[in-house]
Amino acid sequence: MVVAVDAMGGDNAPVVEVAGAVEAARRWDIPVILVGNSERVSAELSRHRVEGLDISIRHASEVVGMHDSPSDVVRKKKDSSVRVAFDLVKNGDAHAVVSAGNSGATMAAAMFVLKRIKGIDRPAIATVMPNLLDQTLVLDAGGNVDCRPQHLAQFALMGAVYSRHILGKRQPRVGLLSNGEEESKGTDLTRGAHNLLKKAGFNYVGYVEGRDIYNGSVDVVVCDGFVGNVVLKASEGLADAIGTMLKQELKSSLRAKLGYLLARPAFRRLRKKIDYAEYGGAPLLGIAGTGMICHGGSNAKAVMNGIRLARESVVRRVNENMVAALQGPSRG
């Protein structure tokens, strides 16, 4: 089970990509191919102890920047690290791709090289968010800003399959994000998707609101990529703000500092629960292969967990189960 890592994609490439790959190979014996400028990647790899680890390097002469057009990876930068990584999967040299680079370019490369699953019009970026009980899967988190009702219905099916086979939800509850639970609420897009999803074979619970992402009342929340990306970025900003405000309050008095010492274990558990690095990356669902998109500012832990999650998606046959759900009556 080989994972190809786009070693040049993230904000801190290739430092964190190499460190994350080394740790994944050491912890879980995952073979990794680091794709990127061989000289830079080799120099970074030499800083680590890699004896006995199955890590190799595949040279790629080009890099897709965060501000490059996604189409460039297909038309102009054919030897970019993310494009070469997906080529490795297409040619059978790897089974999955992990990239912390330009998410639009990663999606474009995946669609161009691996194509889509039959029956899926548009792939979606799914992101796992913590809730009061465990986790909520939100999709699309930014891949498709202009959607039609059938696209949201497809996102719902893909989310149900992923939630069941990766997050362990036997009958995942799927909700459609709206501005109220009443059927009269929403937009033309959500109302159209709602009518389609009422006929779905999986556990569709109807409209849900933003707060339901965090209270544990639903397992999968579906929306278009514009709304999903706003939800994701707002959640990240809120978590950072709360963390900063909490630190300021804990330093405000001696009593607060003493209270923090007593509550330190609880704060550590909370920090781990809301740390994006613990979740690894966002699966790119709907492509005929496995791709994991990590945050551009990912650290080594996030890359490591992204590699773990990519392998897990292949081992648990997420794509095969998605194809079966599209063809069969059980729907995930």
N, C-alpha and C positions, 0 to 999 in steps of 0.2 A: 504494500500500500504506500505509494510514493506521492508526496505532496510537493508541488512546484511553488516556490515563494518568489514573488516579484520583489527582488532585493533592492530595487531602486525607486520604489513608489512613494514611500512615506516621507513625512517632513524631516525625519532623522535618519533617512536611508544612507548607507546600508547598515548602520550601527545596530539599530534595534531589530532589523530583520534577521541579521546574522545571529545576534544574541538569542532571539526567540527561537530560531531554528535549532541552534545548538541545544537549548534547554529542552525543546520538544523531542529531539532525537535522544537525548540522555534519559529523560523521564519515561518516555513511552516507546522507545525504540522505533520511532517513525523515520523512514528514509526520506530525506529532503533534498531537492535540487534547488539551489540558489541561482536565480536568473538575473543577470545584470552585467555590468562592466567587470570582467574577470579580474582585472588588476586591482580595482578597489575592493571587490568582494574578497579576493584572496588575502589582501592585506588585513582586512578586518577579521577574517576567519583565523588568521595566524595569531590573533590575540587570545584565542580560546583554546582550551584543551579539548581536542576532538578525536583523540585516539580511540578507536573502536566504534566511532559513530559513523553512520551511513549518510554522509553529507557530501554532495558533489556540486560543481559549479557549471552552469551553462552560460556562455558568453552571449550578451545582447548589446549591441553598439549604441542603441538609442534609448532615451528616457522620455516618458510622457509627463509633462508638468501639470500642476494643479489647474493652470489656466489654459491649457491646450484644449482645443475642440475635440470632443469624443471621436469625431469622424477622422481626425488626423491619425489615430492609431490604426485605422483601417486603410486609409488611402495613402498616407505619407510615411508613417513611422512603422513600417512592416517589421523592422528588427528591434522594436521597443521591447523592454523587459516584460511588460504585461502581455503583449501579443505573443512573444516567444513562449511564455509560460503556458498559455492556452494551446499553442501549437504542440507542446509536449503532451498535453492531454489528448489532443486529437490523434497524435501519432502513436499513442499507447505507451509513451515513456513515463507518464505520470497519470495520477487518477484524480487530482484536484488541484485548484489554484488558490493561493492566498495572496491578497494584495492590499496594501494600505495606501495605494495611490489614488489618482483621480477616479472617482466612482463611476462617472459617466463613461470614461474611457474604458474602464474595466468591463462595464456592461456591454459597450460597443464591441470590444474584442471578443467577449464571450459569445455574443449573438452571431458575430461574423464567422468565427472559427468553429464553434460547436453547434450553432443553430439553436432553435427552440424545441422544447418538447411538443410533440404533435397535440394540438388541442389548446395550446396556450398561445395567445396572441402577443402578450408582452410579459417579459420577465419582471419580477418585483424584488425589491430589496426589503428583507424582513429583519427587524431588529427586536431583540429581547429586552424587555424593561422590567425592573423589579416591581412587585406589588405587595400588598400586606400579607399575602399567603405564600406566594412563590414567584411566578413569572408570567408576564403577558407578552405575546408576540404581536407586534404591530407591523402592518404592511399595507401599502407600499411606503417606504421611508425616504423616497426621493428619486426613484427611477423614472416615474411617469407622471408628469404634471398635468397632462391632458388625457383624461380617461373617459371611456364609455361604460355604461352599466355592465356590459358583459365582461369587461376587464376586471371590475371590482368583484364580480362573481367568481372569476377565475382566481383572483388573489385569495378569496375566501377558501376555496377548495385547497389551494396550495398551502395556505396557512394551517388548515385543519390537518393535513397530512403531516406537515413538519412538526406541528405541536404534538401530534400523537406519537410519532416515531422517534423524535429527538427529545422533546420536553416531557414525555411520559404521560400525557393526558389521554386517558382511554377514550373519552367522548368529549373532545374539546368543544367548549361553548364559543361560538363565533358570533361577533357582533359587528354591526355597521356603524361607523362613527358619524354622529349627526349632532345637531344643536338641540336635541330633545328626544325623548323616547316615544312621543306620539307619532303615529303614522303620517299625520299632516305636516310634520316638520321636515327639514332637509331641503335639498335642492332637486332639480330635475334629475341630476346624476344619481343622488342617493335614493330617490324614490324609484327610479328605474331599476337600480341594483337591488333594492329591497324586494321588488316584485319578483325578480329572478330568484333571489335567495330563498324566498318563502317556499319555492318548489324544490330546493336542494335536498339531497339525501343525507347531509350531515346535520349537526346540531346547531342550527341557526337560531339565535335568540332575539333577533330584531335589532332596532336602533339602540345604540349605547352612547353615553356622553363621555367627555374627556376624563372626568373623574373616575370612570369605570376602568380605565387603563391601570389605575393604581390600587383600587379597592379589592381586587381579587374576584369580582363578580363575573368576569369573562376571561377566556383564555386566549382568544384571537380577536384583534381589532383591525378592521379593514377600512382603508380610506385611499384617496388618490395620493400621488407622490408629493404634490404641493402641500397638502394638509399634513401628511405624515412627516415630512421634513421639518415643518414648523413645529409640530408636536415634539419631535426628537430634539431639535435645537433648543426649544423653550425648556424642555425637561433637563437638558444638560446645564443650561444656564441657571435654572432654579437650584439644582443640586450644588453647583459651585457657589452660588450666592449664599445658600443656607450654611454650607460648610464654612465660608468666610465669616459670616455673621456669628456663627456658633463659636468660632475661635476667638473673635473679638469679645464676646460676652464672657467666655471662660477666663479671659485675661483681665477682666474688669475689676476684680476684687479678690482678696485672699480667700474669702468663703467660696467663691466660684472655682478658684484653683483647687481647693481642697475637695470640692464636690467632683471635679473632673477626675482627680486621682481615684476616687471611689468608683466612678462610673466608667473608667477607662476601658475595661473589657467590653462593655456594651457599645461604646463608641467605635471600637475596633471592628466589632461584628457589623455594625451599621455601615461603616466605611467600606467593608468588603462587599456588602450586599449591593451598594449603589455604585461600585467601581466598575466602569465599562470594561476595564481590562480583564475582569473575571469572566466576562461573557465572550471574549475573543473577537468575534466579528459578526457581521450581518450576512446571512446566507443570501445568495443571489438565486432565487427560486424561479424555475421555468426554463432554464437553459438545459440543453441535453448534455449535462455534465455537472460538475460540482465546482462552485466558485464561492469564495468567502471574501467579503469586503471589510477591511478593518478601518478604524478611524485614522484619518491622516496624521494625527498626533499620537498614534499608538506608541506605547512603550514595549519593551521586550516581552513582558508578561502577556500583553494583549496579542502579540504575534504568536507567541507560544500556544495560547489557548485557541487562537484562530486555526492553527495547524491541527490541534487536537480535534476541534469541532469539524473541520473539513474531513479528516479521516473518519470520524464518527458518522458523518452524513453518508459517506460511501459505504461503510460497513453495514449500516442499517438500511441501506438500499432506499434512500428517500426518493430518488427519481423513479425507480421501478414502482414504488408504491404510489407515486403521483400518477404515473401512466395507468396503473390499475384503477385508481380512483376515477380517472377521466373516462374509463371504459365501462366500469361496473356500477352497480346500483348503490353500493355501500358508501361511496363518496368519502374516503379517508378513514 
